[in-house]
Structures are given as C-alpha cells and as structure tokens.
Amino acid sequence: MTAAPAGVPLGDYRKNRADVLLTCLDCFWRQTIDREKLIARLEARGLGGERTGIKAVARFVTRPCPRCGSRRFDTCPAFP
C-alpha cells in the first residue's frame, strides 16, 4: 500500500488567498481553517509549515469530529 499524496504545498495557496477546508468523511461536518495560522502551528510542531501539502494536513488532525466523533478527515483549498 502506498501513502496518499501530500498535495500542493500550503505556501502555494498564498497567491490565491485560499484557506484550508477540513471535512469529516463520515458526517461531512466542515470547518474553514486560516491558512497562515495553520502554517504557524505546523512550523511550531516541526511538521513542515508552508511546505506541507494540503492533503497531508488531514493526517495531522488530532481531535475527533465535533459532530460524530470520527477521526477520518479530508482537506482541500477554500478559495475566497
């Protein structure tokens, strides 16, 4: 089994001002996350910061979904 692709680096979304949309794969609850705050948190944790792929962000979510308790998430750009 191969690892899921990491996606486009978060830093590349700066020019389009896109934030990150976190979606629960079980109940489809969604939350928009500020891109710059997310980059800062990833850098503080040593997880790559702006070089982290947008799809890889879903693997770093530590809290369960507030609606259903699932731990399965997807992330994609949230364009303005």
PyMOL commands that set and color helices and strands:
alter all, ss='L'
color gray80, all
select helices_A, chain A and resi 10-13+35-44+49-51+56-60
alter helices_A, ss='H'
color red, helices_A
select strands_A, chain A and resi 19-24+30-33+73-78
alter strands_A, ss='S'
color yellow, strands_A
deselect
rebuild
show_as cartoon
